[in-house]
Amino acid sequence: MSRTGPRDLYANYEPSPKMLAAIKAWEDVVKEEERLRHAARKAVAEELRTATVERDGVEHPISHAAIAKHLPWTEPTVLTIAREYKVPGVRQRKKKPGDA
């Protein structure tokens, strides 16, 4: 059945203070979560930039996959974070005979 007249928006309705306080508290937490998420992403980028592992007496930069194992994000998300913060890529390739 279709509406025949204008919608009644109850112009005299006032939200309760309890509901408004709950919405405000939720919005504040969402803002804080966003701030903390950005701080965590920045820390991941810094870790990608600086962390190394020693293998056979040689220091190697850490890979996206190695860090992703310890995070609540997938490897593609870690790669996105690296790009967002302009972290140089680490290409791991097998050494060929004659490589230094």
Sequence and secondary structure as in RCSB ss.txt:
>XXXX:A:sequence
MSRTGPRDLYANYEPSPKMLAAIKAWEDVVKEEERLRHAARKAVAEELRTATVERDGVEHPISHAAIAKHLPWTE
PTVLTIAREYKVPGVRQRKKKPGDA
>XXXX:A:secstr
    S     TT    HHHHHHHHHHHHHHHHHHHHHHHHHHHHHHHHHH EEEETTEEEE  HHHHHTTSSS H
HHHHHHHHHTT          TT  
